[in-house]
């Protein structure tokens, strides 16, 4: 993979990661305000799915970006 392709891939993955994190915040805020318990449970399941997406994206980013992986391992 060329460096420009790697850069483009990482940029797309990081944008996806940011989108997923924003979605988690929106859904959690919504779940907090919902009165209906069934609706609240459904939204919370979506939050859980989004968190899984974040974990998957982070794993891919770690695999592709050595410096990012090293930074995450230090924390």
Secondary structure, 3 states (H helix, E strand, C coil): CCHHHHHHHHHHHHHHHHHHHHHHHHHHHHHHHCCCHHHHHHHHHHHHHHHHHHHHHHHHHHHHCHHHHHHHHHC
